[in-house]
Amino acid sequence: MKKMNLKEEVQKRRTFAIISHPDAGKTTITEQLLLFSGAIRQAGTVKGKKTGQYAKSDWMDIEKKRGISVTSSVMEVDYDGHQVNIVDTPGHEDFSEDTYRTLMAVDAAVMVIDSAKGIEPQTKKLFQVCAMRGIPIFTFMNKLDRDGREPMDLVAELEDILGIDAYPMNWPIGMGKSLEGIYDIYNQRIELNHPEAEDPFLALDESGDLAQSHPIQSSIFYEEALENVQLLQEAGNDFDKEAILNGKLTPVFFGSALTGFGVQTFLDSFVDFAPAPGPVETQDGEVVSPLDPEMSGFIFKIQANMDPRHRDRIAFVRICSGSFEEGMTVKLARNDKKLKLNNTTRFMADSRENASEAVAGDIIGLYDTGNFQIGDSIYAGSQKVQFKPLPQFTPELFMKVTPKNVMKQKSFHKGVEQLVQEGAIQLYKTWFTEEYILGAVGHLQFEVFEDRLKNEYNSEVIMSSMGSKTARWIDEDDLDPNMSSSRNLLCKDRYGQPVFLFENNFAERWFQDKYPDVELKSLL
Ligand code: G4P
């Protein structure tokens, strides 16, 4: 691919994840995007609820095969001249470190909030990871076709609970059955909620009222929206594109993913404002430009057993620079091993195609026979590229694990070691007795661990839950072995660093009161 062409292609990319609490409407809004882009023709096909059919997206195939979604997968969609790459962030019981790590591979996030519920716990956790990266976050207040909370409260919550400034791009005129439209502050127009109307847009004049008279002007909801918009203009935040791009200000859109109202307006603004792929930092503090013609990328996820007939694994690569071509040779930065990249996958919304070509910003799947680990960098040029390591996340759930058959210690240890290295789960050992403890952010990680150990390493295990704990690291210099008790169990992490597993916040506070000079540290 020539340089000019590479630039054009990269500029078109919009790589993002949807962060939301389960049931807020992530799937429904994804489906609307597929509808608008022409990738599917009928709503309801993604989950197969209405037609019994599935959109041929990759993650649905896996759901079908395994009965659960075990993957943060990817969909590429053409939308309005852009190539939109959506990376899925599984929730519910599928929540895992992969969900967090996926956020390391995107350039922006769409935060979908159920307007009847406001900010829910999973949204908050995912938001914090995005905020740590400083990526832009676009908020969609969903389910406007139902009665929800006061829009002003919802916006205030963004600032109060998440600590991010908000700028409403539009404002609802009514809600639920009385939803008449939105007052589109950004585009200076009213968008009527009349699906049958040929042109739902009414222009506003400079005073902020309708340029031409319309029956909606006599509605109390219109009146109310007008007042609120004035209030926002006087007392609210100013529109600031720079602040949006830095993740300091979130543009807020209201709408209904189910009826599609306001979705296109949102998507149009999103592809307009969301950034194209930017530079990525290396371990040495340098940056790699996406337009650097030499291909480089990092692995943020490894998916095992995507196809139960083969014991294959797919390593998901975020391309950070240049263009990728099928069959190209790259080096693995960790061990300088040369690898020829054959059998690669791109994740088109309507098929799982062979990746013949992809550019910075894209995500491809590499068939893996055990070469890759999560966080690995690959590069095609002569200069070594090693991206910054992916962060580790503080696990919240813990399980003790032992092999079922004591004669099979060897395969047990090998399996545990490899899965931990791969990043599938975290390993701790009790400080004194070196019992194995697994740590995870979601239950699915334990299930996958157990399953893989059995299938790939022929090792059956006994797992006993320790429930949720608060993990806090301390400096080795501060360590006094007498500090350990049943309510604050002293362990070591896989690098041998001391870490306490506190039974609850109370136990942590008690410890901190007793040892005020000991600093307790968490991962992300
Ligand atoms: P998720 O992926 O974030 O978990 O949410 P999903 O899109 O599956 O939506 C969860 C439920 O909320 C779905 O109902 C969906 O139809 C509904 N929903 C999504 N967006 C809207 C909206 O804008 N308005 C309304 N009224 N509902 C919306 P469901 O799975 O059909 O639940 P059920 O009704 O079958 O129990």
Residues whose N, C-alpha, C, O or C-beta is under 5 A from the ligand:
A	BS01	G4P	H21 P22 D23 A24 G25 K26 T27 T28 N142 K143 L144 D145 R146 G255 S256 A257 L258 T259
